[in-house]
């Protein structure tokens, strides 16, 4: 309880303020008293309790989603694509010939010069020889530039997000 040193000072404090001070001090005492930790009661070792079955029996039926969405997952947070955004987009079945040959499968056999320009000779995945000029396409890229002893090819990788990654590859002639 709040004690004031002098009765005269107590009379100068208005009644509402005095009652508010007394109420707050009482609440503080109650909070402190109930907030103190009480000593824990010693626990007796529990006797072996038998396993009690649940009052409702489990039927054993498993949820089959089939083509329905999970009702417990938020449709806002789920992605529409099952794979990551930067997953490589499939190109489908490659066509026959050099148009269906990957840059890694094509082997540079030779380079010829003529009045029309330079021509590069490649061996495709089907073990046939193909004559390519600058700008001709392969399955995953195109021939950018033909030099006297090498060719510069550009491999294009397309992602599902719409990005295209280009990589320049130099294939050199085998020289002795």
C-alpha positions in Angstrom: 0.0 0.0 0.0 1.2 3.5 -0.8 2.0 5.6 2.3 2.2 9.2 2.1 4.6 11.0 4.5 2.2 13.7 5.6 -1.6 13.9 5.9 -1.6 17.4 4.6 0.1 16.2 1.3 -2.5 13.4 1.0 -5.3 15.9 1.2 -3.9 17.9 -1.7 -4.0 15.0 -4.1 -7.5 14.7 -5.7 -9.6 11.7 -4.8 -9.6 10.2 -8.4 -5.9 10.3 -8.6 -5.5 8.7 -5.2 -7.9 5.9 -6.1 -6.0 5.4 -9.4 -2.6 5.2 -7.6 -4.0 2.7 -5.1 -5.6 0.6 -7.8 -2.4 0.5 -9.9 -0.2 -0.4 -6.9 -2.7 -3.2 -6.0 -2.5 -4.6 -9.6 1.3 -4.4 -9.5 1.4 -6.4 -6.3 -1.0 -9.0 -7.8 1.1 -9.3 -11.0 4.3 -9.7 -9.0 2.8 -12.2 -6.6 1.4 -14.5 -9.4 4.4 -14.0 -11.6 6.8 -15.6 -9.1 7.8 -19.1 -9.9 6.6 -21.6 -7.5 8.7 -24.6 -6.6 7.9 -27.6 -8.7 6.2 -30.5 -7.1 8.3 -33.6 -7.1 6.9 -35.9 -9.8 6.3 -39.5 -9.1 7.6 -42.0 -11.6 4.7 -42.8 -13.8 3.6 -46.4 -13.8 3.4 -48.1 -17.1 0.3 -46.7 -18.7 -1.4 -48.9 -21.2 -1.9 -47.6 -24.7 -5.5 -46.4 -25.0 -7.0 -46.5 -28.5 -8.6 -43.4 -29.9 -12.3 -43.1 -29.3 -12.8 -42.9 -33.0 -11.5 -45.8 -35.1 -9.2 -45.1 -38.0 -10.8 -46.5 -41.2 -7.5 -46.9 -43.1 -8.8 -45.1 -46.2 -6.1 -43.1 -47.9 -6.8 -39.8 -49.8 -6.5 -40.2 -53.5 -5.9 -36.8 -55.2 -6.2 -38.1 -58.8 -6.5 -34.8 -60.9 -7.8 -32.6 -58.1 -5.8 -30.0 -56.3 -4.8 -30.4 -52.6 -7.5 -28.5 -50.6 -5.0 -27.7 -47.9 -2.5 -25.9 -50.1 -3.0 -22.3 -51.1 -3.7 -21.9 -54.8 -2.0 -18.5 -54.7 1.4 -19.8 -53.6 1.5 -22.8 -55.9 3.3 -22.6 -59.2 1.6 -23.4 -62.4 4.7 -25.1 -63.8 5.8 -28.2 -62.0 9.5 -27.5 -62.8 11.7 -24.5 -61.9 11.3 -21.3 -64.0 14.8 -21.6 -65.5 14.3 -25.1 -66.8 15.4 -25.8 -70.3 12.6 -25.9 -72.8 12.3 -29.1 -74.7 12.9 -28.8 -78.5 11.0 -31.9 -79.5 12.0 -34.5 -82.0 15.0 -33.5 -84.1 14.5 -33.5 -87.9 16.7 -35.7 -90.1 19.9 -34.3 -91.6 22.1 -31.5 -90.4 19.1 -29.6 -89.0 18.7 -32.4 -86.4 22.3 -32.5 -85.4 23.5 -30.9 -82.2 26.6 -28.7 -82.3 28.4 -31.1 -80.0 27.7 -34.0 -82.5 28.9 -32.1 -85.6 32.6 -32.6 -86.5 34.4 -30.1 -88.7 36.1 -32.0 -91.6 37.3 -29.1 -93.8 36.9 -25.6 -95.1 36.8 -24.6 -98.8 37.1 -21.2 -100.4 35.5 -20.1 -103.6 34.4 -17.0 -105.3 31.0 -17.3 -103.7 32.5 -17.3 -100.2 33.7 -20.0 -97.7 32.0 -23.3 -97.1 32.6 -25.5 -94.1 32.3 -29.3 -94.4 30.8 -31.1 -91.4 30.0 -34.7 -90.5 26.6 -34.9 -88.9 25.2 -37.3 -86.4 24.1 -39.6 -89.2 27.8 -39.9 -90.4 27.1 -38.0 -93.6 29.0 -35.0 -94.9 27.2 -31.6 -95.1 28.4 -28.3 -96.7 27.4 -25.3 -94.6 27.8 -21.6 -95.1 27.5 -18.7 -92.6 24.0 -18.5 -91.1 23.0 -22.2 -91.7 21.2 -23.7 -88.7 21.8 -26.8 -86.7 19.4 -28.2 -84.1 20.6 -26.2 -81.1 22.3 -23.2 -82.9 23.8 -21.8 -86.1 27.1 -21.3 -87.9 28.2 -17.7 -87.3 31.5 -17.3 -89.0 33.9 -19.3 -91.1 37.6 -18.6 -90.9 40.6 -20.1 -92.6 41.3 -22.8 -89.9 38.2 -22.7 -87.7 34.5 -21.9 -87.5 32.6 -20.0 -84.9 29.2 -21.5 -83.9 26.5 -20.1 -81.5 24.6 -22.5 -79.3 21.2 -21.2 -78.1 19.5 -22.5 -75.0 15.9 -21.5 -74.4 14.4 -21.5 -71.0 10.7 -21.8 -70.0 10.9 -18.3 -68.6 11.5 -16.9 -72.1 15.2 -16.2 -71.6 17.7 -17.3 -74.3 21.3 -18.1 -73.3 23.8 -18.0 -76.1 27.2 -19.6 -76.0 29.9 -19.2 -78.7 31.8 -22.4 -79.6 34.9 -22.5 -81.8 35.6 -25.7 -83.7 39.1 -25.9 -85.2 40.4 -28.1 -88.0 42.6 -30.9 -87.0 46.1 -29.8 -88.2 49.2 -32.0 -88.1 
